[in-house]
Amino acid sequence: MNNKIKPLGNRVLVRKFEEREQVKGGIIIPDAAKEASQEAEVVALGSGRNDEGKILDFEVKIGDHVLISKYGGTEVKQDKEIFVVLKQDDILAVLG
């Protein structure tokens, strides 16, 4: 992927996974009523510097499948994909 977004500091760039079509009793639920996916893939890491300038190790690596905070980070659309720039603290878990 030719990614034009480079996170800074202790921030991580993740690509959100598409939410699957939800069908309840044969009725398709409109996009506006669907809940946003909290699963994503790590695509880029910042430098690891915190607010005091100290370098910290990331607990995630590029390619990890992660669970992100529902309201954390900033969404960015690029090439019809949804990315989120968020602090490492907004990553809740690495999924197996």
N, CA, C and O of each residue as an XYZ file, in Angstrom:
384
protein
N       0.845     -1.188      0.000
C       0.000      0.000      0.000
C       0.879      1.236      0.000
O       1.845      1.293      0.760
N       0.582      2.209     -0.812
C       1.319      3.459     -0.858
C       0.628      4.446      0.066
O      -0.220      5.227     -0.367
N       0.993      4.407      1.336
C       0.307      5.208      2.342
C       0.930      6.593      2.438
O       2.147      6.719      2.575
N       0.113      7.624      2.368
C       0.583      8.997      2.431
C       0.472      9.575      3.838
O       0.834     10.731      4.056
N      -0.017      8.801      4.785
C      -0.218      9.286      6.150
C       0.867      8.695      7.042
O       1.018      7.475      7.103
N       1.625      9.545      7.734
C       2.675      9.105      8.648
C       2.341      9.650     10.035
O       2.399     10.860     10.255
N       1.988      8.757     10.984
C       1.665      9.230     12.332
C       2.911      9.765     13.042
O       4.028      9.324     12.770
N       2.709     10.709     13.946
C       3.811     11.303     14.702
C       3.759     10.870     16.157
O       2.707     10.465     16.652
N       4.895     10.956     16.845
C       4.955     10.672     18.280
C       4.519      9.259     18.609
O       4.928      8.299     17.956
N       3.678      9.141     19.637
C       3.216      7.818     20.078
C       1.893      7.438     19.426
O       1.100      6.696     20.006
N       1.657      7.946     18.222
C       0.415      7.653     17.515
C       0.582      6.485     16.551
O       1.685      6.177     16.099
N      -0.535      5.850     16.253
C      -0.587      4.669     15.398
C      -1.634      4.914     14.322
O      -2.687      5.489     14.597
N      -1.352      4.482     13.103
C      -2.320      4.551     12.010
C      -2.878      3.162     11.794
O      -2.128      2.208     11.590
N      -4.208      3.046     11.839
C      -4.861      1.757     11.621
C      -5.877      1.874     10.494
O      -6.434      2.946     10.257
N      -6.115      0.754      9.795
C      -7.128      0.682      8.743
C      -8.319     -0.064      9.322
O      -8.192     -1.217      9.735
N      -9.469      0.586      9.355
C     -10.668     -0.048      9.899
C     -11.174     -1.122      8.949
O     -11.136     -0.963      7.728
N     -11.649     -2.219      9.532
C     -12.241     -3.287      8.739
C     -13.666     -2.914      8.385
O     -14.366     -2.261      9.160
N     -14.088     -3.340      7.196
C     -15.463     -3.105      6.742
C     -16.434     -3.874      7.622
O     -16.186     -5.031      7.962
N     -17.520     -3.249      7.985
C     -18.580     -3.922      8.749
C     -19.382     -4.768      7.776
O     -19.761     -4.293      6.705
N     -19.637     -5.985      8.129
C     -20.416     -6.883      7.264
C     -21.877     -6.446      7.228
O     -22.401     -5.855      8.172
N     -22.506     -6.759      6.109
C     -23.937     -6.465      5.937
C     -24.741     -7.147      7.039
O     -24.580     -8.343      7.280
N     -25.598     -6.394      7.700
C     -26.403     -6.952      8.782
C     -27.829     -7.178      8.292
O     -28.470     -6.270      7.763
N     -28.306     -8.387      8.476
C     -29.666     -8.710      8.068
C     -30.388     -9.287      9.276
O     -29.918    -10.240      9.897
N     -31.530     -8.703      9.601
C     -32.359     -9.170     10.715
C     -33.713     -9.576     10.155
O     -34.489     -8.723      9.725
N     -33.996    -10.855     10.158
C     -35.289    -11.337      9.686
C     -35.579    -10.953      8.251
O     -36.732    -10.696      7.905
N     -34.541    -10.908      7.392
C     -34.744    -10.588      5.986
C     -34.742     -9.101      5.692
O     -34.892     -8.704      4.536
N     -34.573     -8.258      6.725
C     -34.565     -6.805      6.528
C     -33.122     -6.324      6.573
O     -32.397     -6.618      7.523
N     -32.701     -5.585      5.550
C     -31.340     -5.040      5.517
C     -31.342     -3.742      6.318
O     -32.146     -2.841      6.079
N     -30.430     -3.675      7.263
C     -30.319     -2.493      8.118
C     -29.538     -1.418      7.368
O     -28.462     -1.710      6.845
N     -30.047     -0.169      7.297
C     -29.353      0.895      6.570
C     -28.014      1.251      7.223
O     -27.816      1.045      8.421
N     -27.091      1.795      6.402
C     -25.759      2.142      6.895
C     -25.804      3.071      8.096
O     -24.977      2.943      8.998
N     -26.743      3.998      8.130
C     -26.828      4.960      9.225
C     -27.133      4.285     10.565
O     -26.788      4.823     11.617
N     -27.763      3.135     10.536
C     -28.129      2.445     11.774
C     -27.081      1.420     12.210
O     -27.161      0.881     13.314
N     -26.105      1.152     11.350
C     -25.082      0.165     11.687
C     -24.090      0.750     12.679
O     -23.798      1.946     12.655
N     -23.582     -0.101     13.541
C     -22.570      0.314     14.491
C     -21.195      0.201     13.820
O     -20.918     -0.769     13.116
N     -20.347      1.198     14.046
C     -19.023      1.214     13.435
C     -18.154      0.096     14.002
O     -18.219     -0.218     15.191
N     -17.351     -0.491     13.144
C     -16.450     -1.560     13.553
C     -15.356     -1.017     14.450
O     -14.861      0.087     14.225
N     -14.975     -1.776     15.460
C     -13.892     -1.395     16.355
C     -12.650     -2.235     16.073
O     -11.660     -2.145     16.799
N     -12.698     -3.051     15.021
C     -11.558     -3.865     14.651
C     -10.798     -3.175     13.528
O     -11.389     -2.590     12.620
N      -9.454     -3.259     13.613
C      -8.617     -2.581     12.630
C      -7.280     -3.297     12.501
O      -6.938     -4.166     13.303
N      -6.531     -2.909     11.465
C      -5.194     -3.447     11.237
C      -4.194     -2.305     11.343
O      -4.415     -1.238     10.769
N      -3.101     -2.509     12.065
C      -2.059     -1.492     12.210
C      -1.303     -1.402     10.888
O      -0.809     -2.407     10.378
N      -1.214     -0.168     10.324
C      -0.515      0.009      9.051
C       0.722      0.897      9.159
O       1.579      0.859      8.276
N       0.836      1.706     10.234
C       2.014      2.559     10.409
C       2.143      2.962     11.874
O       1.156      3.069     12.601
N       3.391      3.180     12.283
C       3.683      3.600     13.655
C       4.440      4.919     13.630
O       5.193      5.194     12.696
N       4.236      5.736     14.664
C       4.974      6.984     14.794
C       6.382      6.725     15.306
O       6.871      5.596     15.257
N       7.034      7.776     15.798
C       8.415      7.660     16.286
C       8.496      7.017     17.664
O       9.550      6.512     18.049
N       7.391      7.030     18.413
C       7.382      6.458     19.755
C       7.634      7.462     20.852
O       7.666      7.091     22.025
N       7.815      8.729     20.507
C       8.074      9.753     21.525
C       6.783     10.134     22.242
O       5.739     10.313     21.614
N       6.868     10.256     23.562
C       5.707     10.719     24.322
C       5.771     12.242     24.464
O       6.643     12.873     23.868
N       4.869     12.843     25.237
C       4.796     14.299     25.372
C       6.043     14.905     26.013
O       6.337     16.080     25.791
N       6.786     14.119     26.809
C       7.998     14.607     27.469
C       9.243     14.404     26.601
O      10.338     14.800     27.000
N       9.093     13.799     25.433
C      10.203     13.569     24.531
C      10.909     12.242     24.736
O      11.862     11.941     24.016
N      10.472     11.442     25.695
C      11.073     10.134     25.957
C      10.558      9.139     24.917
O       9.374      9.143     24.580
N      11.455      8.284     24.408
C      11.058      7.287     23.413
C      10.557      6.041     24.132
O      11.247      5.480     24.982
N       9.348      5.619     23.778
C       8.728      4.427     24.348
C       8.566      3.371     23.261
O       8.361      3.704     22.094
N       8.658      2.111     23.638
C       8.438      1.022     22.689
C       6.947      0.838     22.444
O       6.141      0.957     23.367
N       6.585      0.546     21.202
C       5.196      0.237     20.880
C       4.893     -1.194     21.290
O       5.750     -2.071     21.184
N       3.681     -1.427     21.755
C       3.243     -2.772     22.115
C       2.586     -3.475     20.938
O       2.233     -4.650     21.036
N       2.418     -2.765     19.824
C       1.842     -3.339     18.615
C       2.861     -3.214     17.491
O       3.811     -2.437     17.582
N       2.652     -3.990     16.430
C       3.520     -3.897     15.263
C       2.659     -3.821     14.008
O       1.470     -4.139     14.035
N       3.261     -3.406     12.934
C       2.541     -3.305     11.660
C       2.012     -4.682     11.275
O       2.742     -5.673     11.311
N       0.738     -4.731     10.909
C       0.083     -5.980     10.528
C      -0.762     -6.578     11.635
O      -1.553     -7.485     11.376
N      -0.617     -6.090     12.879
C      -1.422     -6.606     13.990
C      -2.902     -6.284     13.784
O      -3.251     -5.199     13.321
N      -3.758     -7.231     14.129
C      -5.219     -7.074     14.110
C      -5.589     -6.618     15.521
O      -5.372     -7.354     16.483
N      -6.147     -5.411     15.653
C      -6.375     -4.826     16.977
C      -7.823     -4.399     17.185
O      -8.596     -4.253     16.237
N      -8.163     -4.204     18.453
C      -9.459     -3.675     18.863
C      -9.206     -2.260     19.353
O      -8.398     -2.050     20.258
N      -9.900     -1.278     18.754
C      -9.658      0.120     19.111
C     -10.824      0.704     19.891
O     -11.950      0.212     19.827
N     -10.527      1.761     20.627
C     -11.534      2.461     21.410
C     -12.621      3.001     20.487
O     -12.333      3.477     19.389
N     -13.849      2.926     20.933
C     -14.994      3.320     20.112
C     -14.939      4.792     19.684
O     -15.274      5.120     18.545
N     -14.523      5.666     20.583
C     -14.531      7.095     20.282
C     -13.134      7.699     20.223
O     -12.997      8.922     20.203
N     -12.090      6.866     20.193
C     -10.721      7.369     20.167
C     -10.245      7.657     18.762
O     -10.722      7.053     17.801
N      -9.317      8.566     18.640
C      -8.653      8.840     17.376
C      -9.409      9.740     16.426
O     -10.505     10.218     16.718
N      -8.789      9.955     15.281
C      -9.338     10.811     14.232
C      -9.438     10.018     12.943
O      -8.443      9.473     12.465
N     -10.639      9.951     12.377
C     -10.846      9.217     11.122
C     -10.371     10.034      9.930
O     -10.571     11.246      9.861
N      -9.733      9.331      8.988
C      -9.252      9.941      7.754
C      -9.622      9.002      6.614
O      -9.394      7.796      6.708
N     -10.198      9.546      5.525
C     -10.520      8.725      4.357
C      -9.464      8.965      3.291
O      -9.118     10.103      2.974
N      -8.952      7.845      2.737
C      -7.962      7.923      1.669
C      -8.196      6.755      0.732
O      -8.246      5.608      1.176
N      -8.339      7.021     -0.537
C      -8.544      5.975     -1.546
C      -9.688      5.035     -1.174
O      -9.546      3.816     -1.280
N     -10.805      5.581     -0.747
C     -12.030      4.840     -0.402
C     -11.860      3.903      0.788
O     -12.682      3.008      0.985
N     -10.800      4.093      1.591
C     -10.594      3.306      2.800
C     -10.644      4.249      3.992
O     -10.338      5.436      3.876
N     -11.034      3.702      5.139
C     -11.114      4.508      6.351
C      -9.946      4.154      7.257
O      -9.754      2.997      7.630
N      -9.167      5.179      7.604
C      -8.041      5.030      8.512
C      -8.340      5.824      9.778
O      -9.136      6.763      9.765
N      -7.690      5.434     10.868
C      -7.822      6.169     12.126
C      -6.418      6.409     12.670
O      -5.616      5.482     12.779
N      -6.130      7.677     13.013
C      -4.886      8.022     13.689
C      -5.245      8.135     15.167
O      -6.099      8.936     15.545
N      -4.586      7.327     16.000
C      -4.904      7.339     17.426
C      -3.658      7.086     18.251
O      -2.656      6.571     17.755
N      -3.739      7.457     19.518
C      -2.631      7.195     20.431
C      -2.627      5.712     20.763
O      -3.669      5.056     20.759
N      -1.433      5.193     21.051
C      -1.322      3.782     21.380
C      -2.243      3.406     22.546
O      -2.716      2.271     22.613
N      -2.504      4.348     23.471
C      -3.377      4.086     24.622
C      -4.805      3.803     24.199
O      -5.557      3.201     24.966
N      -5.211      4.222     22.987
C      -6.574      3.971     22.507
C      -6.718      2.603     21.854
O      -7.807      2.250     21.402
N      -5.641      1.829     21.799
C      -5.714      0.445     21.329
C      -5.974     -0.415     22.555
O      -5.178     -0.436     23.494
N      -7.093     -1.122     22.536
C      -7.537     -1.880     23.708
C      -6.941     -3.275     23.773
O      -6.671     -3.773     24.866
N      -6.727     -3.922     22.625
C      -6.235     -5.304     22.630
C      -5.705     -5.665     21.245
O      -6.105     -5.091     20.232
N      -4.793     -6.636     21.235
C      -4.346     -7.257     19.997
C      -5.148     -8.546     19.867
O      -5.166     -9.372     20.779
N      -5.813     -8.711     18.723
C      -6.659     -9.884     18.506
C      -5.858    -11.002     17.868
O      -5.024    -10.752     16.998
N      -6.101    -12.224     18.291
C      -5.347    -13.401     17.815
C      -5.670    -13.704     16.419
O      -5.134    -14.656     15.854
